[in-house]
Each structure stands twice: as structure tokens, then as C-alpha cells.
């Protein structure tokens, strides 16, 4: 898998988590622990995307 393809996949997963977080937050009785876990995963993806982008711009 090329770096660009990997970045696109990570961005797709990040967007999917964003949508899932929005859905959980708008549910009348959302689970705080689930919401926290989703936000943690989203942040991890964002960090990985940023690291890869910084690595690309250095070359």
C-alpha cells in the first residue's frame, strides 16, 4: 500500500469515527465510556495522519 493510499484510508476512518461520535452524542442516553473510547481512537488517527504528513513534507 502506498503512503498516499494509507493516508486516504486513515482519513476515511477518521471521518467515520467523527460521524459515529456525532451519532452517539445525539442519542438520548449515550454511553460516556463509549464516547470517550471513540474520541481517543479519533485522536490517535489524527496523530498518525499528522505524523505521516510531516514525514512526507520532510522529504
PDB file of N, CA, C and O in Angstrom:
ATOM      1  N   UNK A   1       0.850  -1.174   0.000  1.00  0.00           N
ATOM      2  CA  UNK A   1       0.000   0.000   0.000  1.00  0.00           C
ATOM      3  C   UNK A   1       0.894   1.235   0.000  1.00  0.00           C
ATOM      4  O   UNK A   1       1.827   1.337   0.797  1.00  0.00           O
ATOM      5  N   UNK A   2       0.608   2.149  -0.880  1.00  0.00           N
ATOM      6  CA  UNK A   2       1.403   3.371  -0.955  1.00  0.00           C
ATOM      7  C   UNK A   2       1.065   4.274   0.225  1.00  0.00           C
ATOM      8  O   UNK A   2       0.028   4.121   0.872  1.00  0.00           O
ATOM      9  N   UNK A   3       1.951   5.204   0.485  1.00  0.00           N
ATOM     10  CA  UNK A   3       1.754   6.146   1.576  1.00  0.00           C
ATOM     11  C   UNK A   3       0.492   6.968   1.350  1.00  0.00           C
ATOM     12  O   UNK A   3      -0.277   7.192   2.285  1.00  0.00           O
ATOM     13  N   UNK A   4       0.275   7.412   0.134  1.00  0.00           N
ATOM     14  CA  UNK A   4      -0.917   8.207  -0.175  1.00  0.00           C
ATOM     15  C   UNK A   4      -2.193   7.404   0.059  1.00  0.00           C
ATOM     16  O   UNK A   4      -3.168   7.921   0.603  1.00  0.00           O
ATOM     17  N   UNK A   5      -2.181   6.147  -0.349  1.00  0.00           N
ATOM     18  CA  UNK A   5      -3.341   5.278  -0.146  1.00  0.00           C
ATOM     19  C   UNK A   5      -3.593   5.080   1.343  1.00  0.00           C
ATOM     20  O   UNK A   5      -4.739   5.083   1.793  1.00  0.00           O
ATOM     21  N   UNK A   6      -2.525   4.908   2.094  1.00  0.00           N
ATOM     22  CA  UNK A   6      -2.633   4.734   3.545  1.00  0.00           C
ATOM     23  C   UNK A   6      -3.229   5.989   4.191  1.00  0.00           C
ATOM     24  O   UNK A   6      -4.094   5.893   5.061  1.00  0.00           O
ATOM     25  N   UNK A   7      -2.767   7.151   3.764  1.00  0.00           N
ATOM     26  CA  UNK A   7      -3.305   8.414   4.291  1.00  0.00           C
ATOM     27  C   UNK A   7      -4.798   8.556   3.980  1.00  0.00           C
ATOM     28  O   UNK A   7      -5.577   8.976   4.836  1.00  0.00           O
ATOM     29  N   UNK A   8      -5.181   8.213   2.781  1.00  0.00           N
ATOM     30  CA  UNK A   8      -6.591   8.295   2.389  1.00  0.00           C
ATOM     31  C   UNK A   8      -7.429   7.367   3.270  1.00  0.00           C
ATOM     32  O   UNK A   8      -8.511   7.747   3.716  1.00  0.00           O
ATOM     33  N   UNK A   9      -6.941   6.168   3.519  1.00  0.00           N
ATOM     34  CA  UNK A   9      -7.663   5.212   4.356  1.00  0.00           C
ATOM     35  C   UNK A   9      -7.772   5.726   5.795  1.00  0.00           C
ATOM     36  O   UNK A   9      -8.830   5.616   6.414  1.00  0.00           O
ATOM     37  N   UNK A  10      -6.693   6.281   6.322  1.00  0.00           N
ATOM     38  CA  UNK A  10      -6.738   6.832   7.674  1.00  0.00           C
ATOM     39  C   UNK A  10      -7.722   7.995   7.765  1.00  0.00           C
ATOM     40  O   UNK A  10      -8.459   8.112   8.744  1.00  0.00           O
ATOM     41  N   UNK A  11      -7.735   8.842   6.760  1.00  0.00           N
ATOM     42  CA  UNK A  11      -8.680   9.970   6.741  1.00  0.00           C
ATOM     43  C   UNK A  11     -10.120   9.477   6.639  1.00  0.00           C
ATOM     44  O   UNK A  11     -11.020  10.064   7.240  1.00  0.00           O
ATOM     45  N   UNK A  12     -10.339   8.420   5.895  1.00  0.00           N
ATOM     46  CA  UNK A  12     -11.678   7.840   5.781  1.00  0.00           C
ATOM     47  C   UNK A  12     -12.136   7.306   7.140  1.00  0.00           C
ATOM     48  O   UNK A  12     -13.275   7.529   7.550  1.00  0.00           O
ATOM     49  N   UNK A  13     -11.246   6.608   7.825  1.00  0.00           N
ATOM     50  CA  UNK A  13     -11.569   6.077   9.151  1.00  0.00           C
ATOM     51  C   UNK A  13     -11.809   7.204  10.148  1.00  0.00           C
ATOM     52  O   UNK A  13     -12.686   7.098  11.005  1.00  0.00           O
ATOM     53  N   UNK A  14     -11.034   8.286  10.042  1.00  0.00           N
ATOM     54  CA  UNK A  14     -11.194   9.445  10.922  1.00  0.00           C
ATOM     55  C   UNK A  14     -12.583  10.053  10.723  1.00  0.00           C
ATOM     56  O   UNK A  14     -13.271  10.368  11.694  1.00  0.00           O
ATOM     57  N   UNK A  15     -12.992  10.217   9.469  1.00  0.00           N
ATOM     58  CA  UNK A  15     -14.322  10.766   9.172  1.00  0.00           C
ATOM     59  C   UNK A  15     -15.427   9.846   9.693  1.00  0.00           C
ATOM     60  O   UNK A  15     -16.432  10.322  10.221  1.00  0.00           O
ATOM     61  N   UNK A  16     -15.246   8.543   9.549  1.00  0.00           N
ATOM     62  CA  UNK A  16     -16.244   7.586  10.026  1.00  0.00           C
ATOM     63  C   UNK A  16     -16.389   7.685  11.543  1.00  0.00           C
ATOM     64  O   UNK A  16     -17.501   7.617  12.068  1.00  0.00           O
ATOM     65  N   UNK A  17     -15.269   7.845  12.248  1.00  0.00           N
ATOM     66  CA  UNK A  17     -15.334   7.999  13.700  1.00  0.00           C
ATOM     67  C   UNK A  17     -16.016   9.307  14.075  1.00  0.00           C
ATOM     68  O   UNK A  17     -16.780   9.358  15.039  1.00  0.00           O
ATOM     69  N   UNK A  18     -15.743  10.358  13.322  1.00  0.00           N
ATOM     70  CA  UNK A  18     -16.395  11.646  13.582  1.00  0.00           C
ATOM     71  C   UNK A  18     -17.908  11.512  13.482  1.00  0.00           C
ATOM     72  O   UNK A  18     -18.641  12.022  14.329  1.00  0.00           O
ATOM     73  N   UNK A  19     -18.369  10.824  12.447  1.00  0.00           N
ATOM     74  CA  UNK A  19     -19.808  10.611  12.270  1.00  0.00           C
ATOM     75  C   UNK A  19     -20.382   9.760  13.397  1.00  0.00           C
ATOM     76  O   UNK A  19     -21.469  10.038  13.904  1.00  0.00           O
ATOM     77  N   UNK A  20     -19.647   8.724  13.782  1.00  0.00           N
ATOM     78  CA  UNK A  20     -20.118   7.848  14.860  1.00  0.00           C
ATOM     79  C   UNK A  20     -20.199   8.616  16.181  1.00  0.00           C
ATOM     80  O   UNK A  20     -21.144   8.432  16.949  1.00  0.00           O
ATOM     81  N   UNK A  21     -19.219   9.468  16.446  1.00  0.00           N
ATOM     82  CA  UNK A  21     -19.227  10.293  17.659  1.00  0.00           C
ATOM     83  C   UNK A  21     -20.450  11.204  17.658  1.00  0.00           C
ATOM     84  O   UNK A  21     -21.129  11.334  18.676  1.00  0.00           O
ATOM     85  N   UNK A  22     -20.730  11.829  16.533  1.00  0.00           N
ATOM     86  CA  UNK A  22     -21.908  12.696  16.426  1.00  0.00           C
ATOM     87  C   UNK A  22     -23.194  11.921  16.711  1.00  0.00           C
ATOM     88  O   UNK A  22     -24.086  12.413  17.401  1.00  0.00           O
ATOM     89  N   UNK A  23     -23.275  10.716  16.179  1.00  0.00           N
ATOM     90  CA  UNK A  23     -24.467   9.896  16.400  1.00  0.00           C
ATOM     91  C   UNK A  23     -24.613   9.527  17.878  1.00  0.00           C
ATOM     92  O   UNK A  23     -25.710   9.593  18.434  1.00  0.00           O
ATOM     93  N   UNK A  24     -23.509   9.140  18.506  1.00  0.00           N
ATOM     94  CA  UNK A  24     -23.540   8.755  19.919  1.00  0.00           C
ATOM     95  C   UNK A  24     -23.945   9.952  20.777  1.00  0.00           C
ATOM     96  O   UNK A  24     -24.752   9.810  21.696  1.00  0.00           O
ATOM     97  N   UNK A  25     -23.389  11.132  20.484  1.00  0.00           N
ATOM     98  CA  UNK A  25     -23.691  12.317  21.272  1.00  0.00           C
ATOM     99  C   UNK A  25     -25.154  12.744  21.146  1.00  0.00           C
ATOM    100  O   UNK A  25     -25.712  13.323  22.077  1.00  0.00           O
ATOM    101  N   UNK A  26     -25.766  12.466  20.017  1.00  0.00           N
ATOM    102  CA  UNK A  26     -27.151  12.874  19.810  1.00  0.00           C
ATOM    103  C   UNK A  26     -28.160  11.822  20.276  1.00  0.00           C
ATOM    104  O   UNK A  26     -29.370  12.034  20.193  1.00  0.00           O
ATOM    105  N   UNK A  27     -27.663  10.711  20.756  1.00  0.00           N
ATOM    106  CA  UNK A  27     -28.550   9.683  21.287  1.00  0.00           C
ATOM    107  C   UNK A  27     -28.981  10.115  22.692  1.00  0.00           C
ATOM    108  O   UNK A  27     -28.156  10.596  23.468  1.00  0.00           O
ATOM    109  N   UNK A  28     -30.252   9.950  23.021  1.00  0.00           N
ATOM    110  CA  UNK A  28     -30.749  10.432  24.321  1.00  0.00           C
ATOM    111  C   UNK A  28     -29.985   9.878  25.529  1.00  0.00           C
ATOM    112  O   UNK A  28     -29.785  10.588  26.514  1.00  0.00           O
ATOM    113  N   UNK A  29     -29.565   8.633  25.456  1.00  0.00           N
ATOM    114  CA  UNK A  29     -28.836   8.040  26.587  1.00  0.00           C
ATOM    115  C   UNK A  29     -27.525   7.450  26.089  1.00  0.00           C
ATOM    116  O   UNK A  29     -27.350   6.232  26.047  1.00  0.00           O
ATOM    117  N   UNK A  30     -26.608   8.334  25.715  1.00  0.00           N
ATOM    118  CA  UNK A  30     -25.343   7.819  25.200  1.00  0.00           C
ATOM    119  C   UNK A  30     -24.440   7.375  26.331  1.00  0.00           C
ATOM    120  O   UNK A  30     -24.554   7.832  27.468  1.00  0.00           O
ATOM    121  N   UNK A  31     -23.545   6.478  25.987  1.00  0.00           N
ATOM    122  CA  UNK A  31     -22.609   5.873  26.927  1.00  0.00           C
ATOM    123  C   UNK A  31     -21.330   6.702  26.957  1.00  0.00           C
ATOM    124  O   UNK A  31     -20.619   6.795  25.957  1.00  0.00           O
ATOM    125  N   UNK A  32     -21.040   7.305  28.115  1.00  0.00           N
ATOM    126  CA  UNK A  32     -19.845   8.144  28.249  1.00  0.00           C
ATOM    127  C   UNK A  32     -18.560   7.379  27.952  1.00  0.00           C
ATOM    128  O   UNK A  32     -17.643   7.916  27.330  1.00  0.00           O
ATOM    129  N   UNK A  33     -18.495   6.134  28.395  1.00  0.00           N
ATOM    130  CA  UNK A  33     -17.265   5.365  28.177  1.00  0.00           C
ATOM    131  C   UNK A  33     -17.066   5.063  26.687  1.00  0.00           C
ATOM    132  O   UNK A  33     -15.942   5.089  26.186  1.00  0.00           O
ATOM    133  N   UNK A  34     -18.158   4.779  25.993  1.00  0.00           N
ATOM    134  CA  UNK A  34     -18.060   4.530  24.544  1.00  0.00           C
ATOM    135  C   UNK A  34     -17.635   5.811  23.826  1.00  0.00           C
ATOM    136  O   UNK A  34     -16.785   5.780  22.936  1.00  0.00           O
ATOM    137  N   UNK A  35     -18.230   6.933  24.219  1.00  0.00           N
ATOM    138  CA  UNK A  35     -17.884   8.208  23.615  1.00  0.00           C
ATOM    139  C   UNK A  35     -16.409   8.531  23.842  1.00  0.00           C
ATOM    140  O   UNK A  35     -15.720   8.982  22.927  1.00  0.00           O
ATOM    141  N   UNK A  36     -15.934   8.301  25.046  1.00  0.00           N
ATOM    142  CA  UNK A  36     -14.524   8.550  25.366  1.00  0.00           C
ATOM    143  C   UNK A  36     -13.606   7.682  24.510  1.00  0.00           C
ATOM    144  O   UNK A  36     -12.592   8.157  24.000  1.00  0.00           O
ATOM    145  N   UNK A  37     -13.961   6.424  24.358  1.00  0.00           N
ATOM    146  CA  UNK A  37     -13.161   5.495  23.553  1.00  0.00           C
ATOM    147  C   UNK A  37     -13.120   5.926  22.088  1.00  0.00           C
ATOM    148  O   UNK A  37     -12.064   5.891  21.457  1.00  0.00           O
ATOM    149  N   UNK A  38     -14.265   6.331  21.550  1.00  0.00           N
ATOM    150  CA  UNK A  38     -14.317   6.784  20.161  1.00  0.00           C
ATOM    151  C   UNK A  38     -13.465   8.037  19.958  1.00  0.00           C
ATOM    152  O   UNK A  38     -12.753   8.152  18.960  1.00  0.00           O
ATOM    153  N   UNK A  39     -13.537   8.961  20.890  1.00  0.00           N
ATOM    154  CA  UNK A  39     -12.747  10.188  20.783  1.00  0.00           C
ATOM    155  C   UNK A  39     -11.251   9.886  20.885  1.00  0.00           C
ATOM    156  O   UNK A  39     -10.438  10.518  20.211  1.00  0.00           O
ATOM    157  N   UNK A  40     -10.896   8.920  21.728  1.00  0.00           N
ATOM    158  CA  UNK A  40      -9.492   8.527  21.857  1.00  0.00           C
ATOM    159  C   UNK A  40      -8.980   7.933  20.545  1.00  0.00           C
ATOM    160  O   UNK A  40      -7.878   8.256  20.101  1.00  0.00           O
ATOM    161  N   UNK A  41      -9.777   7.070  19.932  1.00  0.00           N
ATOM    162  CA  UNK A  41      -9.386   6.461  18.654  1.00  0.00           C
ATOM    163  C   UNK A  41      -9.260   7.528  17.564  1.00  0.00           C
ATOM    164  O   UNK A  41      -8.339   7.488  16.747  1.00  0.00           O
ATOM    165  N   UNK A  42     -10.192   8.476  17.561  1.00  0.00           N
ATOM    166  CA  UNK A  42     -10.156   9.551  16.563  1.00  0.00           C
ATOM    167  C   UNK A  42      -8.886  10.380  16.717  1.00  0.00           C
ATOM    168  O   UNK A  42      -8.247  10.731  15.725  1.00  0.00           O
ATOM    169  N   UNK A  43      -8.523  10.692  17.955  1.00  0.00           N
ATOM    170  CA  UNK A  43      -7.308  11.454  18.208  1.00  0.00           C
ATOM    171  C   UNK A  43      -6.058  10.671  17.789  1.00  0.00           C
ATOM    172  O   UNK A  43      -5.118  11.247  17.241  1.00  0.00           O
ATOM    173  N   UNK A  44      -6.050   9.373  18.043  1.00  0.00           N
ATOM    174  CA  UNK A  44      -4.916   8.544  17.625  1.00  0.00           C
ATOM    175  C   UNK A  44      -4.771   8.569  16.101  1.00  0.00           C
ATOM    176  O   UNK A  44      -3.662   8.688  15.578  1.00  0.00           O
ATOM    177  N   UNK A  45      -5.886   8.459  15.402  1.00  0.00           N
ATOM    178  CA  UNK A  45      -5.836   8.511  13.937  1.00  0.00           C
ATOM    179  C   UNK A  45      -5.325   9.866  13.461  1.00  0.00           C
ATOM    180  O   UNK A  45      -4.505   9.937  12.546  1.00  0.00           O
ATOM    181  N   UNK A  46      -5.807  10.935  14.078  1.00  0.00           N
ATOM    182  CA  UNK A  46      -5.372  12.274  13.691  1.00  0.00           C
ATOM    183  C   UNK A  46      -3.867  12.421  13.908  1.00  0.00           C
ATOM    184  O   UNK A  46      -3.167  12.979  13.063  1.00  0.00           O
ATOM    185  N   UNK A  47      -3.376  11.927  15.031  1.00  0.00           N
ATOM    186  CA  UNK A  47      -1.931  11.987  15.302  1.00  0.00           C
ATOM    187  C   UNK A  47      -1.140  11.207  14.262  1.00  0.00           C
ATOM    188  O   UNK A  47      -0.104  11.674  13.788  1.00  0.00           O
ATOM    189  N   UNK A  48      -1.623  10.023  13.907  1.00  0.00           N
ATOM    190  CA  UNK A  48      -0.929   9.207  12.905  1.00  0.00           C
ATOM    191  C   UNK A  48      -0.934   9.900  11.536  1.00  0.00           C
ATOM    192  O   UNK A  48       0.076   9.897  10.831  1.00  0.00           O
ATOM    193  N   UNK A  49      -2.064  10.489  11.170  1.00  0.00           N
ATOM    194  CA  UNK A  49      -2.159  11.215   9.903  1.00  0.00           C
ATOM    195  C   UNK A  49      -1.162  12.363   9.883  1.00  0.00           C
ATOM    196  O   UNK A  49      -0.441  12.550   8.902  1.00  0.00           O
ATOM    197  N   UNK A  50      -1.121  13.128  10.965  1.00  0.00           N
ATOM    198  CA  UNK A  50      -0.199  14.266  11.035  1.00  0.00           C
ATOM    199  C   UNK A  50       1.260  13.829  10.975  1.00  0.00           C
ATOM    200  O   UNK A  50       2.067  14.485  10.318  1.00  0.00           O
ATOM    201  N   UNK A  51       1.610  12.747  11.640  1.00  0.00           N
ATOM    202  CA  UNK A  51       2.986  12.233  11.602  1.00  0.00           C
ATOM    203  C   UNK A  51       3.372  11.828  10.182  1.00  0.00           C
ATOM    204  O   UNK A  51       4.470  12.129   9.714  1.00  0.00           O
ATOM    205  N   UNK A  52       2.459  11.144   9.507  1.00  0.00           N
ATOM    206  CA  UNK A  52       2.746  10.715   8.139  1.00  0.00           C
ATOM    207  C   UNK A  52       2.890  11.921   7.212  1.00  0.00           C
ATOM    208  O   UNK A  52       3.778  11.956   6.361  1.00  0.00           O
ATOM    209  N   UNK A  53       2.019  12.898   7.383  1.00  0.00           N
ATOM    210  CA  UNK A  53       2.097  14.094   6.546  1.00  0.00           C
ATOM    211  C   UNK A  53       3.398  14.858   6.803  1.00  0.00           C
ATOM    212  O   UNK A  53       4.010  15.356   5.858  1.00  0.00           O
ATOM    213  N   UNK A  54       3.821  14.959   8.033  1.00  0.00           N
ATOM    214  CA  UNK A  54       5.070  15.644   8.351  1.00  0.00           C
ATOM    215  C   UNK A  54       6.266  14.899   7.759  1.00  0.00           C
ATOM    216  O   UNK A  54       7.218  15.514   7.278  1.00  0.00           O
ATOM    217  N   UNK A  55       6.205  13.577   7.801  1.00  0.00           N
ATOM    218  CA  UNK A  55       7.267  12.769   7.218  1.00  0.00           C
ATOM    219  C   UNK A  55       7.359  12.962   5.726  1.00  0.00           C
ATOM    220  O   UNK A  55       8.456  12.987   5.168  1.00  0.00           O
ATOM    221  N   UNK A  56       6.211  13.099   5.063  1.00  0.00           N
ATOM    222  CA  UNK A  56       6.173  13.313   3.616  1.00  0.00           C
ATOM    223  C   UNK A  56       6.739  14.693   3.281  1.00  0.00           C
ATOM    224  O   UNK A  56       7.495  14.832   2.320  1.00  0.00           O
ATOM    225  N   UNK A  57       6.386  15.700   4.056  1.00  0.00           N
ATOM    226  CA  UNK A  57       6.834  17.053   3.736  1.00  0.00           C
ATOM    227  C   UNK A  57       8.328  17.258   4.013  1.00  0.00           C
ATOM    228  O   UNK A  57       8.921  18.206   3.499  1.00  0.00           O
ATOM    229  N   UNK A  58       8.937  16.390   4.812  1.00  0.00           N
ATOM    230  CA  UNK A  58      10.365  16.492   5.097  1.00  0.00           C
ATOM    231  C   UNK A  58      11.217  15.973   3.955  1.00  0.00           C
ATOM    232  O   UNK A  58      12.390  16.328   3.840  1.00  0.00           O
ATOM    233  N   UNK A  59      10.634  15.137   3.110  1.00  0.00           N
ATOM    234  CA  UNK A  59      11.416  14.510   2.031  1.00  0.00           C
ATOM    235  C   UNK A  59      11.388  15.314   0.766  1.00  0.00           C
ATOM    236  O   UNK A  59      11.995  14.921  -0.230  1.00  0.00           O
TER     237      UNK A  59
END
